[in-house]
Amino acid sequence: MYYREYPPHPALAAHVECMWAARAPGGAHMHRVLPDNCVDILWQDGGQPGFAVGMMSSAILVASGGPLRTVAVRFKPGAAGAFLSAPLHALTDQRADIDQLWGRSDAERLADALWTCELSDRERIALIEHQLLLRLRAAGGALSALAGQ
């Protein structure tokens, strides 16, 4: 299995621990994921929308049945709330499709951009960072409007 972490865009560094990419080999494969007090959003090359994985209270075993590419964002503890439309506690030990958290249009547009053509991991991560920056700016504008009331 291949796994590599990348530093986040500087404007995301207060919220994002890292961006990461992984490739699982062909054939049945199991790997253990340990709890890390972080929320991750993962996009995989199987044509599905991305999904958020909440903080975990115990380790889990994840199976893959064939070759699988993943790109993801790992948020700093407590920082994912600025990017999701669900309270973080509701995601504890849960997985939620990103289209439920971001809306189908945004989720599908990003998934299509990530997997429609051959891109490097770094190019895919740049697409995710762009979407996160848009969401962060939108959240900041909403907070500024509330503060002005």
KADATA-V383248 format. One line per field, one symbol per residue. phi: phi as a letter, one per 30 degrees, with the letter a starting at -180 (. if undefined). A space follows every 10 residues. Layout:
# KADATA-V383248
phi=???
This chain:
# KADATA-V383248
phi=.cbbcbddee dcddccdacb bbbcddidbb bcccdbibcc ccbbdcicdd bccdeccadb cccbcaebcb babcddeicd edcbcbdddd cehbbbdddd ccjddddddd edddbdbdbd edddddddee dddddddddd ddddddddd
